[in-house]
Amino acid sequence: MVRHLIVNADDLGLTAGVNNGIFDAHDRGILTSASLFANAPATADAIQRVRFRPSLGIGAHLALVDGTPTLPPVRVPSLVEGDGRFRTSWKPFIAACLRGRVVLDEVEKELTAQIERLRADGIQLTHLDTHKHVHGFPPIFAIVARLAGRFSIPAVRVPYERWSRVWGDGYQRHTARQQRLANAAMLPWAIRDYRTAAAMKVQTPAFVGRAHTGVMSAASLETSLRRLRPGVTELMVHPGYVDAALRQTPTRLLSSRDEEVALLSSTAIRNVVIDEGIQLIRHDRTPSRLPATRSFRHVS
């Protein structure tokens, strides 16, 4: 059975260096898709440049943490702190959700505004996901799935990796193991999210890459590709180049982004895709819609 793979880069629009790395991974490598912030420092740069890359699928990287809202903070008071910015990470946000301190109506208004801003700039969105996977929380996921239907967006990520092996040594292995445990804890939410998506007739490709966020290696990427199951899978990656703006951003993903650009653009990885007969696609061009693949000539 055919294996279709979406290789999706998160964080498009974060900085110019991140944009450069994502576009290089698409132009030179196996990257087929990217998730774009609506209100990040380099969003305008990304929007201008994606117009010259019609083969790159673009989704919305919806943000409810670690940034500023698209709407005026006074319109979404439960989503922001005293400085008018979102909470700094997913942990205080989810804690506030569980305590009933996040107003879901405000969530829907803010996410709607983010989608509308990208659409107003001419972006035809192929999918929805969220920064730091906060839409894994079922009430937030229901909002995102509903917005996908409202705006005719084909797919929504369920940020749960069904299976992953731990590769690497030292820090890499430790980090991958910790991320695998955090992923496993999401299973009850993921079950609810899949049911919600099915009820709303929203596509949810299988998902890989969470356990190796920031610690992807040639070995782990190759093994992930060779172990792909039949059907449609999304591989989440975070390529980019480290620039001064990124160093000032509260993210642990720095040098790993450069390494991922190189991995995704490497001849060895392209040859694995060819050898395995993997068909590279976008979220809006899955077998159930308009089949379209990206292929490479075999390089020996």
C-alpha positions as CSV (number, residue, x, y, z in Angstrom):
1,M,0.0,0.0,0.0
2,V,1.2,3.5,-0.8
3,R,2.7,5.7,1.9
4,H,2.0,9.4,1.6
5,L,4.1,11.8,3.6
6,I,3.6,15.5,4.4
7,V,6.9,17.0,5.7
8,N,5.8,20.1,7.6
9,A,7.9,22.8,9.1
10,D,6.5,24.6,12.1
11,D,7.3,28.3,13.0
12,L,7.3,29.9,9.6
13,G,7.3,33.7,10.3
14,L,9.2,33.4,13.6
15,T,12.4,35.2,12.3
16,A,13.9,35.9,8.9
17,G,16.5,33.2,9.6
18,V,13.9,30.6,10.3
19,N,12.1,31.6,7.1
20,N,15.3,31.2,5.1
21,G,15.9,27.7,6.5
22,I,12.3,26.6,5.8
23,F,12.4,27.8,2.2
24,D,15.8,26.2,1.6
25,A,14.5,22.9,3.0
26,H,11.6,23.1,0.5
27,D,13.6,24.4,-2.5
28,R,16.5,21.9,-2.0
29,G,15.0,19.1,0.0
30,I,11.9,17.0,0.9
31,L,9.9,19.7,2.8
32,T,6.4,20.0,1.3
33,S,4.5,22.2,3.8
34,A,4.9,24.8,6.5
35,S,2.8,26.3,9.3
36,L,2.8,30.1,9.4
37,F,2.3,32.4,12.3
38,A,-0.3,35.1,11.7
39,N,1.3,37.7,14.0
40,A,5.1,37.0,14.4
41,P,8.0,39.3,13.7
42,A,8.8,37.8,10.2
43,T,5.3,36.9,9.1
44,A,5.2,39.7,6.5
45,D,8.5,38.4,5.1
46,A,7.2,34.9,4.9
47,I,4.0,35.9,3.2
48,Q,5.9,37.9,0.5
49,R,8.1,35.0,-0.3
50,V,5.6,32.1,-0.2
51,R,4.0,33.7,-3.3
52,F,7.0,32.5,-5.3
53,R,6.6,29.0,-4.0
54,P,3.2,27.6,-5.1
55,S,4.3,24.1,-4.5
56,L,4.7,24.7,-0.7
57,G,1.5,24.1,1.3
58,I,0.9,26.7,3.9
59,G,-1.2,26.2,7.0
60,A,-1.9,28.4,10.0
61,H,0.3,28.0,13.1
62,L,-2.3,29.3,15.5
63,A,-0.9,30.9,18.6
64,L,-2.3,31.1,22.1
65,V,1.0,31.2,24.0
66,D,4.4,32.8,23.6
67,G,3.4,35.8,21.6
68,T,0.9,38.6,21.2
69,P,-2.7,38.3,20.1
70,T,-4.0,39.5,16.8
71,L,-7.0,41.1,18.5
72,P,-6.6,44.0,20.9
73,P,-5.8,42.5,24.3
74,V,-8.9,44.1,25.8
75,R,-11.0,41.9,23.6
76,V,-9.3,38.7,24.9
77,P,-8.5,39.4,28.5
78,S,-8.5,35.8,29.6
79,L,-5.8,34.9,27.1
80,V,-3.3,37.6,28.1
81,E,-1.2,38.6,31.1
82,G,-0.7,42.1,32.4
83,D,1.7,43.1,29.6
84,G,-0.9,42.3,27.0
85,R,1.0,39.2,25.8
86,F,-0.1,35.6,25.8
87,R,1.1,33.3,28.6
88,T,4.7,32.4,28.2
89,S,4.3,28.6,27.6
90,W,1.8,25.8,27.3
91,K,1.9,24.8,30.9
92,P,0.3,27.9,32.5
93,F,-2.1,28.1,29.6
94,I,-3.4,24.5,30.0
95,A,-3.4,25.0,33.8
96,A,-5.6,28.1,33.3
97,C,-7.9,26.1,31.0
98,L,-8.3,23.4,33.5
99,R,-9.2,25.9,36.2
100,G,-11.8,27.5,34.0
101,R,-9.9,30.8,33.6
102,V,-9.7,30.8,29.8
103,V,-12.9,31.9,28.1
104,L,-13.4,29.6,25.1
105,D,-15.4,32.3,23.2
106,E,-12.3,34.5,23.4
107,V,-10.2,31.6,22.1
108,E,-12.5,31.3,19.1
109,K,-12.5,35.0,18.3
110,E,-8.7,35.2,18.5
111,L,-8.1,32.1,16.3
112,T,-10.7,33.3,13.8
113,A,-8.8,36.7,13.6
114,Q,-5.5,34.9,13.0
115,I,-7.0,32.8,10.2
116,E,-8.7,35.8,8.6
117,R,-5.5,37.8,8.7
118,L,-3.6,35.2,6.7
119,R,-6.5,34.8,4.3
120,A,-6.7,38.5,3.8
121,D,-3.0,38.3,2.7
122,G,-3.9,35.8,0.0
123,I,-2.9,32.7,1.8
124,Q,-5.0,29.6,0.9
125,L,-4.6,27.6,4.0
126,T,-4.1,23.9,3.7
127,H,-4.2,22.9,7.4
128,L,-4.4,24.1,11.0
129,D,-2.2,23.4,14.0
130,T,-1.0,25.3,17.1
131,H,2.1,26.6,18.6
132,K,3.2,24.3,21.4
133,H,0.3,21.9,20.5
134,V,-2.1,23.6,22.9
135,H,-5.1,22.6,20.7
136,G,-4.5,19.0,21.9
137,F,-6.7,20.0,24.9
138,P,-10.1,18.8,23.6
139,P,-12.2,21.9,24.1
140,I,-9.6,23.9,22.1
141,F,-9.3,21.2,19.5
142,A,-13.1,21.4,19.0
143,I,-12.8,25.1,18.3
144,V,-9.9,24.5,15.8
145,A,-11.8,21.7,14.0
146,R,-14.9,23.9,13.8
147,L,-12.9,26.7,12.3
148,A,-11.4,24.3,9.7
149,G,-14.9,23.4,8.6
150,R,-16.0,27.0,8.6
151,F,-13.1,28.1,6.4
152,S,-12.9,25.0,4.2
153,I,-9.5,24.0,5.5
154,P,-8.9,20.3,4.8
155,A,-6.9,19.1,7.8
156,V,-6.1,19.6,11.5
157,R,-3.2,18.1,13.3
158,V,-3.8,15.8,16.2
159,P,-0.5,16.3,18.1
160,Y,-0.2,12.7,19.2
161,E,2.5,10.4,17.9
162,R,1.2,6.8,18.0
163,W,4.5,5.2,18.1
164,S,8.1,6.3,18.3
165,R,11.4,4.6,19.1
166,V,14.0,6.4,21.1
167,W,17.3,7.0,19.2
168,G,20.5,8.8,20.0
169,D,22.9,9.0,22.9
170,G,23.1,11.2,26.0
171,Y,21.1,14.4,25.8
172,Q,19.4,13.3,22.6
173,R,18.2,10.0,24.0
174,H,17.1,11.7,27.3
175,T,15.2,14.5,25.6
176,A,13.5,12.1,23.2
177,R,12.5,9.8,26.0
178,Q,11.0,12.8,28.0
179,Q,9.1,14.0,24.9
180,R,7.8,10.5,24.3
181,L,6.4,10.3,27.8
182,A,4.7,13.7,27.4
183,N,3.3,12.5,24.2
184,A,2.0,9.3,25.8
185,A,0.2,11.3,28.4
186,M,-1.9,12.9,25.7
187,L,-3.5,9.7,24.6
188,P,-6.9,10.3,26.4
189,W,-7.1,13.8,24.8
190,A,-6.0,12.4,21.4
191,I,-8.8,9.8,21.4
192,R,-11.4,12.6,22.0
193,D,-9.7,14.8,19.3
194,Y,-9.9,12.1,16.7
195,R,-13.6,11.5,17.4
196,T,-14.3,15.2,17.2
197,A,-12.5,15.5,13.9
198,A,-14.3,12.5,12.5
199,A,-17.7,13.9,13.5
200,M,-16.8,17.2,11.8
201,K,-15.3,15.4,8.8
202,V,-11.9,17.0,9.1
203,Q,-8.8,15.1,8.0
204,T,-6.3,14.2,10.6
205,P,-3.1,12.6,9.2
206,A,-1.0,10.3,11.3
207,F,1.6,12.3,13.1
208,V,5.3,11.7,13.8
209,G,8.2,13.9,14.9
210,R,7.2,14.9,18.3
211,A,9.5,12.7,20.3
212,H,12.5,13.9,18.3
213,T,11.8,17.7,18.3
214,G,15.1,19.4,18.7
215,V,17.1,16.1,18.6
216,M,16.4,14.8,15.1
217,S,19.4,12.9,13.7
218,A,20.1,11.3,10.3
219,A,19.5,7.9,12.0
220,S,16.2,8.8,13.6
221,L,14.9,10.5,10.5
222,E,15.9,7.6,8.2
223,T,14.3,5.1,10.6
224,S,11.1,7.1,10.8
225,L,10.9,7.2,7.0
226,R,11.5,3.4,6.7
227,R,8.9,2.6,9.3
228,L,6.1,4.8,7.9
229,R,2.8,3.0,7.8
230,P,0.5,3.0,4.8
231,G,-1.7,6.0,4.4
232,V,-1.1,9.7,5.0
233,T,1.5,10.8,7.7
234,E,2.6,14.2,8.7
235,L,6.3,14.5,9.8
236,M,6.7,17.7,12.0
237,V,10.1,19.4,11.6
238,H,11.7,22.7,12.8
239,P,14.3,23.8,10.2
240,G,15.8,27.3,10.2
241,Y,18.9,29.3,10.4
242,V,20.0,30.8,13.7
243,D,20.0,34.6,13.5
244,A,20.2,37.4,16.1
245,A,16.4,37.6,16.4
246,L,16.1,33.8,17.1
247,R,18.8,34.0,19.8
248,Q,16.6,36.6,21.5
249,T,13.5,34.4,21.2
250,P,12.6,32.2,24.2
251,T,13.1,28.9,22.4
252,R,15.4,25.9,23.1
253,L,15.5,25.1,19.3
254,L,18.6,26.8,18.0
255,S,21.4,24.8,16.4
256,S,19.0,21.9,15.9
257,R,17.2,24.0,13.3
258,D,20.4,24.4,11.1
259,E,20.9,20.7,11.4
260,E,17.4,19.9,10.2
261,V,17.8,22.1,7.1
262,A,20.9,20.0,6.2
263,L,19.1,16.7,7.0
264,L,16.0,17.5,5.0
265,S,18.1,18.7,2.0
266,S,20.5,15.8,2.1
267,T,21.0,13.4,-0.8
268,A,20.9,10.4,1.6
269,I,17.5,11.3,2.9
270,R,16.1,12.0,-0.6
271,N,17.4,8.6,-1.6
272,V,15.6,6.9,1.4
273,V,12.3,8.5,0.2
274,I,12.9,7.2,-3.3
275,D,14.0,3.7,-2.2
276,E,11.0,3.4,0.1
277,G,8.6,4.6,-2.6
278,I,7.2,7.3,-0.4
279,Q,5.0,9.9,-2.1
280,L,5.6,13.4,-0.8
281,I,2.3,15.5,-0.7
282,R,0.6,18.4,1.0
283,H,-2.4,18.5,3.4
284,D,-4.7,19.7,0.6
285,R,-3.5,17.1,-1.9
286,T,-4.1,13.8,-0.2
287,P,-5.4,10.7,-1.9
288,S,-9.0,11.6,-0.8
289,R,-8.7,15.0,-2.6
290,L,-6.4,15.8,-5.4
291,P,-3.5,13.4,-5.5
292,A,-0.2,15.3,-6.2
293,T,3.2,14.1,-5.4
294,R,6.7,15.4,-5.3
295,S,9.4,13.2,-6.7
296,F,13.2,13.3,-7.1
297,R,15.6,11.7,-9.5
298,H,17.6,9.0,-7.8
299,V,21.1,10.3,-6.9
300,S,23.6,7.5,-6.4
